[in-house]
Amino acid sequence: MQRSAGAVTKLIRRAPTVMPTRNAAIAYEVTVNGANLIGAGMAASGVGIPAIGVAMSFSSYMLAAARQPNMAAKLLPYCILGFALSEALALFTLLIALLELFVFS
């Protein structure tokens, strides 16, 4: 199976180094829009993480209330505070994602 030298060598065409101006504007817009969507997706991925904080807050409250039932009434406000702060973090990350999509585009 011997190949000839002409079969191995192929003509390589190079792409033009400068894009036409009408396509350059479109390419820039597509690049910026794509980066905007990637940033919004990364910001929205942080919305699920505060659910771990909510679960930890309520599980700690249930463990503490099970060990000392007389302290359950005093610990409930701290449990609600932990829930509220975790959900505020989720809302802030959702707000950032929506700002990325609709304001900064």
Salt bridges, closest charged atoms under 4 A:
none
